[in-house]
Amino acid sequence: MKKTLLGECLAEFVGTYIFLFIGFGSVEALVAGGSNITWGELTLTWGLAVTLGVFIAGGVSGGHLNPAVTLALAVWNGFERRKVIPFIVSQLIGGFAAAASVYFLCRSGILAFEQAGGIVRSADSGWGSAGIFSTFPQSGLTLFQAGMVEMAMTAVLMLVILAVTDSRNGAAPKLGLAAISIGLTVMLLGTSFGAMTGFAMNPARDFGPRLFLMLAGWGSSVVGPHYYGLIVPIFGPIIGAIVGGGIYHKLIVPYYPSAVNASEKEESREQIAS
């Protein structure tokens, strides 16, 4: 059992690392690398990166790659509680390692970007380069509004994850298309609402890298305005994933044909017994 759990945690680490390594690389190319990448291309890159991460880890661990997903599956899908903390720790380490790797590879470009823009890492201006690895709110957005955006996006993402991976759903895609559907959902949500909060939708995508930034010269400034980084990209996705799971299980699952037939058979047996 220990070897199995270790393998699952390694898969979660590698899957999370890969999708964030690609994602951070695309943001660095946009912000500091002089690339002409558009917002649509950026969100597509993130979506495809998530798909790759799920393909890599899915056969071993289920490809959660997200503490919010892991917690929601524990609440609604019977995911083993003993695995929750090991999975989350593996995902956070994957995020930390991905940020460290991209920083190491792109350090000279990031330093040049900071020098050209007069960015001081320990000050508020440091958010300009810290945003390569972590998320910050759009100007004028309150903490509550940002939290609601992250919650809503993650609820939709979780709803899709459950729907496309449920064997009871006759409309669920087959032959690995579930992972593509999840990636496309990330892309669509990022395109629609992502500019408001950076579409974290995943505490590991934000908190692990933010920890790295704290150690890499940005210090406590990287927490963001009003402790944003310790609140919105952590609790927004967690609450959203649990809400999305509840919507799926309470409003969709009971009306699948298999569930309806089972309910009718149970009612029939009760009537005969009475």
Residue pairs with C-beta under 8 A, 6 or more apart in sequence:
5 83
5 86
7 60
7 61
8 60
8 61
8 62
8 83
8 86
8 87
9 61
9 86
9 87
9 89
9 90
10 60
10 90
11 56
11 57
11 60
11 61
11 63
12 57
12 61
12 64
12 65
12 87
12 90
12 91
12 94
13 90
13 91
13 93
13 94
13 97
14 56
14 57
14 94
15 53
15 54
15 56
15 57
15 58
15 61
15 63
15 65
15 94
16 53
16 57
16 65
16 66
16 90
16 91
16 94
16 95
16 98
16 204
17 94
17 95
17 97
17 98
17 101
18 49
18 52
18 53
18 56
18 98
19 46
19 49
19 50
19 52
19 53
19 65
20 49
20 94
20 95
20 98
20 99
20 204
20 205
20 208
20 209
21 98
21 101
21 102
22 45
22 48
22 49
22 52
23 45
23 46
23 49
23 98
23 205
24 98
24 99
24 102
24 132
24 133
24 209
25 102
25 105
25 106
26 37
26 41
26 42
26 45
26 46
26 49
27 42
27 131
27 132
27 133
28 102
28 106
28 109
28 110
28 132
29 35
29 37
30 37
30 42
31 113
31 128
31 129
31 131
31 132
32 106
32 109
32 110
32 112
32 113
32 129
32 132
33 106
33 109
37 45
39 191
39 194
39 195
40 191
42 190
43 186
43 187
43 188
43 190
43 191
43 194
43 199
44 187
46 186
46 187
46 190
46 199
47 183
47 184
47 185
47 186
47 187
47 188
47 190
48 183
48 187
49 183
50 65
50 182
50 183
50 186
51 179
51 180
51 182
51 183
53 63
53 65
54 63
54 65
54 178
54 179
54 182
54 183
55 63
55 176
55 179
56 63
57 63
57 64
57 65
58 179
61 87
62 73
63 179
64 70
64 73
64 87
64 91
65 91
65 94
65 202
65 204
66 91
66 201
66 202
66 203
66 204
66 205
66 237
66 241
67 87
67 88
67 91
67 92
67 202
67 203
67 204
67 237
67 238
68 154
68 158
68 201
68 202
68 203
68 237
68 238
68 240
68 241
68 242
69 158
69 161
69 202
69 241
70 79
70 83
70 84
70 87
70 88
70 91
71 84
71 88
71 238
71 241
71 242
72 158
72 241
72 242
72 244
72 245
73 79
73 245
74 80
74 81
74 84
75 242
75 245
76 162
76 242
76 245
76 246
76 248
76 249
77 162
77 245
88 204
91 204
91 208
92 203
92 204
92 207
92 208
92 211
93 208
94 204
94 208
95 204
95 205
95 206
95 207
95 208
95 209
96 208
96 209
96 211
96 212
97 208
98 208
98 209
99 133
99 208
99 209
99 212
99 213
100 212
100 216
102 132
102 133
103 110
103 133
103 212
103 216
110 129
110 132
113 119
113 129
114 121
114 128
114 129
117 125
117 128
118 125
119 125
119 126
119 128
119 129
120 126
121 129
121 130
121 217
121 218
121 219
121 221
122 217
122 218
122 219
122 221
123 221
124 221
126 218
126 221
126 222
127 136
127 221
127 222
127 224
130 136
130 210
130 213
130 218
130 221
130 222
131 198
133 209
133 210
133 212
133 213
134 198
134 206
134 209
134 210
134 213
134 222
134 224
134 229
134 233
135 197
135 198
135 199
135 200
135 206
135 229
135 232
135 233
136 198
136 224
136 225
136 228
136 229
137 143
137 146
137 196
137 197
137 224
137 225
137 228
137 232
138 146
138 195
138 196
138 197
141 149
141 196
141 197
143 226
143 228
143 231
143 232
145 196
146 196
146 197
146 228
146 232
146 236
147 231
147 232
147 235
147 236
148 236
149 193
149 196
149 197
149 236
150 197
150 199
150 200
150 201
150 232
150 233
150 236
150 237
150 240
151 236
151 237
151 239
151 240
151 243
152 193
152 240
153 189
153 193
153 194
153 199
153 201
153 240
154 201
154 202
154 236
154 237
154 238
154 239
154 240
154 241
154 244
155 240
155 241
155 243
155 244
155 247
156 185
156 189
156 244
157 182
157 185
157 186
157 189
157 201
157 240
157 241
157 244
158 240
158 241
158 242
158 243
158 244
158 245
158 248
159 244
159 245
159 247
159 248
159 252
160 181
160 182
160 185
161 182
161 185
162 244
162 245
162 248
162 249
163 169
163 171
163 172
163 248
163 252
164 172
164 173
164 177
164 178
164 181
164 182
165 172
165 178
166 172
166 253
168 253
168 256
168 258
168 259
169 256
170 256
170 257
172 178
173 180
173 181
186 199
186 201
189 199
189 201
190 199
193 199
197 232
197 233
197 236
198 206
198 233
200 206
200 232
200 233
200 236
200 237
201 237
201 240
202 233
202 237
203 233
203 234
203 237
203 238
205 233
206 229
206 233
206 234
207 229
207 233
207 234
210 222
210 223
210 229
213 222
214 220
214 222
222 229
223 229
223 230
253 259
254 260
254 263
